[in-house]
Amino acid sequence: MTLPAFSSSSFSRPTWAQIHLPSLRANARVLRGTANTPLIAVIKADAYGHGAIQVAEALQDEAFHFAVAGLDEGRILREAGITKPILALSAILPSQAEYAVEHDLTVPINSLEVARSLERAAAAQKKVASAHWKFDTGMGRVGVWHEDALATWQALQEFRSIAIKGVYTHFASADEPDEAYTLQQIDAFEQVLKQCGITIAEYLVHAANSPATLRFPRARYSAVRCGLSLYGASPFDNRQFGELLSPVMSLQARITDVRRIAKGRTVSYGGTWRAERDSVLALVPLGYADGYPRCLSNRGEVLIQGTRCRVAGRVTMDQILVDVTEISANIAPGQIVTAWGYDENGIHLPVEEVAATADTIAYEMLTGIAARVPRVYNDILKS
């Protein structure tokens, strides 16, 4: 993939995250087609760092529901004019029920106490609150345990100002090589559905996150709930299924200076990098305050002119130095540096690989991009 050229001259600091919206929509179509079900697009954490409002607008024709983490994330989308159903995935406090109803947000009922508060808030506002019932099949985080689900479901039938439109659970290990625990969770989920008489004809039944959507056809039910894969990153350590997805974000900057370093000199804090030969280093305005992890000091790689170049010295708050000695004849200030994603020539440095070097996961890399890094959107209206 070759990204369209653009100017970063309007930035006071030439560092940005380029967001390729045609790839976003293509990924949504791949996931819908793979699952053969509608898509709940997970756009929590500012759409995994990609910009929740812009992503929601771009996916209007691809997703039939959106999912966020908390109520404020949902409110922001409502204020931006997003009218599709928005499910807040995180557990809410009973005191937040009024806020949820006011902003027409769907919330998880994870306890009868939350249900009672939601009922009161809806009645007071003369509305019917929208909710999904969540029970726990093995994540150990949100919802009643599946062994206790039947009693809770029966109690929920007494509420008159709550419309339970969906039923769901969350998998703990769908991205792990061993499938046994996920299959155990699927069994538990389906047992509760049967006990409670819940069918996909009557309710929106969903359980499959990104890895389960790709690996467990049985768990696709009436919708799939995808986050990371929507943004073109594989949820698996071995990048399994990665060829199906198109990376959406490229984190980039422009070289601001080119430094000639004599053999034996050290650079950056602590002098952890020493020139073993006369060297040429590029100064790049990208640091840990932008979301480029400090642990990539002396081991991270970036793309310059289609070539991988190693970070030299410690990653600092606002800048890194990169060893460009091997390609120094072609290096000049203003040239683009790609920390991950596609460079301007279509060469790809996977975010999953950068994450592995940093001993973390792609989720953290994408969501860690700071607000001070401008997002540049390509082709927001058409694919």
N, C-alpha and C positions, 0 to 999 in steps of 0.2 A: 504494500500500500504506500502510495506517495501522498503526503499531506500537502494541501495547498499552501503556497507561500503567503506570508503576511508581514506587516511591519510592526515591530515592537517599539517604534520611536515614541509612542505616547506614554510608555512606561517610564517612571522616574528611575526605575531600576530594572534592567533587562532580564527579568526572570518571570516565567509564566508557565501555566499548565494548559496545554492545547487539548481541547475536547472535541473529538470527531463524532458528531451526532449521527451521521449516516451509519457508522459502525455500531452505535448504541441501538439504533432501530433494527439493524441487521441481526444483532445478538438476540433482541427480543423475539424476532421472527423465528430464529433458530430454536430458541427455547420453547416457544409455543408449538412449533412444528414437531420437535422431538417428543414433547409430552402429549401432544394432541389434546391440549386443554387450554383454557384461558390462563393469562399471566397476571399474577399479583406482583407488581414491580416494587421491590424494596428500595426505597430512596431515603433511608435513615442516614444520619450523620452527614447531612448535606449531600445526599446521593453518593455516599462513599467518596466524598471529596470532589465530586464532579459538578455540584451545583443543583440543589433539589428543584428549584423552580424551573430552571432551564431544562432539566431532564424530564420533569413531569410534563412540561409543554411539548417536548419532543416526542413523548410516548403516548400522547393522547389517543392515537389510533392503534396502538400496539398493546397497551395494558388496559384491563377493565377495572382494576383496583390498584391503589397505591398503599404501601405500608411504610410507616415511619417508626421511630423509637418512642418518642414522647409526644405529649399534647402540644407543646409549643411548636414542634416541627410541623404538626398538622395544621395548626392555626396559621402559620406563615404561608402554607400552600393555599389555604382557603382565602386569605387576604390577597393572594396573587391571582385569584380567579379560578383555581382548580376546583371543579365541581364533582369529580368522580369520588366514589367512596374511598375514605382514608382510614386505614386500620392502624391504631397505635399499638405496637407490639409489646411494649413494656408494661408491667403491672402498674396500675395507678393506685393512689391512695383514695379512700372513700371521700375525702374532702375535695378531690379533683373532679368528682362526677358532674358537678354543676358546669364547670368549664368545658368538659367534653360535650355535654348536651348543647351548650350554647353555640359551640363552633361546629356542630354536626359531625363529630368525630366518632368513629366506631372504636370501642375499647374492648379489651379482653376481660371477661368475667372470670376471675381466678379464685374468687371466694364469694360466699353468700353475703358477707359484709359489704363488699363492693357492689353486689347486685342490689342490695337494699338501698344504698346511697344513690345508685343510678336511678332506681325506681322513684325515689323521692324527688330527685332533681328534675327528672322528666315530667313528673306530674305537676311540679311547681311551675314549669315553663310551658305546660300544656302541649307537650311534645311526646313522641315515642322515641326512646333512646335506641340507638343501633349498637349491637354488641355481638361479639363472637365468644363462644365458650371455649376456654382453653383448659385442658387437663394434662397432667404430667405422666408421660410414659417411660421416663428414664433420664431426662435432662437434669432433674432435681432443682429446678429454678422457679418456674412460674406455673401455677395451677394446682388443683387438687390431684392427689395421686390417683392413678387409673383404678386402683382397687376400691376407691371411695367414690368413684365418679357417678354411679347410678343414683345414689341417694341425693347427691348434689343436683343432678339433672332433674330428678323428680321435684325437688324443691323449687327449682327455677321456673317450673311450669305455672307457678302461682302468681308470678309477676305479670302485671297487665300493661305497664308503661315501658316495657323493654321488648324490643324485637330482636330475638337471637337469630341472626342471619347466617352465621357460620360456626363451624366447630373445627378445632385444630389442635395440633401438638407440635413439638419441635424435637428434631433428632440431634443427638449428642455426638454421634460418631460416623455420620454418613460419608465423611471424607477419609476415614481410616481404612487401611487395606482389609482388615477383618470385618466381614459383613455381619457377623453373628449378632452383635448388639443392636444394630439397626433393624435386622429382621425380627428380633425380639420386641423392639418398640412398635414395629408395624403390627405384629400379632396382638399386642396389648391395645393398640389404637382400634383395630378392627373389632376386637372383642367388646370394647365399650360401645362402639357404634351399634353393634348387634344388640347388646343388652338394652340400650336406650331407644332402639328403634329409629336411629338416625340414618337417613339415606341421602345420597347425593342429589336425588331428585327434589328434595325439600330444603336442603341446607347446602351452603358452600363448605365443602369438606376439603381441608388442605393440610398437608403435612410436609411436603417435599420442599426443602431448601435447595440451593444450587447443586450441591453434590448428589442429593437424593434424586433430583430431577434428572440428572444425567445417568445415574447408576441403578436406580430402583424403580422400574416401571410400575410395579404394584402400588407404589406410594403416591402416584400422581393424582388419584381421585378426581375431584371436580375442578381443581386449579392447582398450579404450582406457584411457589413463593420464592422468587429468585432475587438475589442481591449481587454477590461478587461476579457471577458468570455474566450477568447483564452488562457489566463494564468490561468484559473481554478478558478477565483473568480466570485462570483455572483454580478451582478449590482444592486440587490434589497436588501433593508434593512432586509427583512425577509429571506434572502438567498434562495428565490424562485428559482427553477430550479438548485440549487446548486448541487443536487445529480447527475445531468447529466455531471458535469464537474470535472476534476481531477486537484487539485492544482499543480502548476509547481514549485514554489519556496518554499524552506525552509530556513529561516534565522537562522543561528546557530553559536555557539561559544563553546569553551571548558572552563570549570572551571579552573581558574589559582591559586586559593587559597581557603582554607576553614578556616573561622574565628569563634572562640568561643567568644560569647558576653555575659557578665554577665548581670543579671537582672538590669534594671535601666540605662544602658549605651545607648547613642545615636550614630547614625552612619550617615555618608555622610554630605554634605553641609547643614547647617542650623539646623542640629539635628532634622529633622522632624519625624524620626522614633526612638522610644525608646523601648528597650527590656522589655516586660512585664513579662519575665521569662528568665532564662538562655537559650540562643539561639545559634544556629549554622547558619552562613551565608556563602553562596558561592559567591566568587568574580568572575565576568564574564566580559570579555573584549568586552563590547557592550555598546555604548552610543549614545547620540544624534548626534555626528559627524558621526556616522555610519548610521543614519536614524532611530534610535529607539527613539521615541519622549520623550522629557522631561516631558510632561504631564502625562506619565505613572508612574511617581514617586509615590510610595506607593500604587499603584492600579493595575499596570500591572501584568500579570501572564506569566510564561514561563513553558515549559515542561522539567523536569529532571527525568530520569528513569521512564518515563511514567506518572509522577505525576505533577499536576499543583502546582507551587510554586510562592508566591507573591514577587514582587519587594519590597525591604526594603530600605526606604530612597529615596533621590532624584536621578534621572537618571543624571549622569554626562556626560561630553563630551566623555569619552572613556570607562567608566566602569559602571556597576551596581552591587549592592549587592542583593542577593536573599535569602529569609528565607527558609532554608532547614531543620529546626529543626525536623520536623516530620519524615524525611527520612534520618537523619544524619548518621545513622549507615552504609548506603550504599553509602555515598558521598565521593568523592576523586577528587583531581586535575586531569584534563585531560578528565573528563567525559563531554559528549555533552549536551549542553543547547539549546533548540529550542524555539526561540522567536515567530515564527509562522510557519505553514506548518506541514509536517510529521516529527516525530522524528525517530530515528534509529530502533524503535520497531513497527513502523506503527501507532502510536497514533497521532491524528490530532488536532492541535490548529488552527482554521480558521483565516486567515488574516482579514476577515470581522469582526470577533468578537474582535480582537485586535484593529482594527480601531474604532469600536463602543466605546470601553473603552476609547480610546483617543479622542473621540468626532470628528472623521473625517471619511473618506471613504477609502476603500481599494485602490483606485486609488493613493491616496496620500502616503499611506504606501509603496506600491511597487515602485513607481517612486522616492521615497525619499531615497532609499538605496544609500549610498555614493559610489563614484568611488573607494575609498580606500578599500572597501569590495570586496575581490576576488569572482568571480563567478566560481563555480565548475560545469562542465557540465557532466551529466551522459548520455552515449549512444547517441552521436551526430549523428552517422551514421546509426543506425538501431533502429526500435521500437520493 
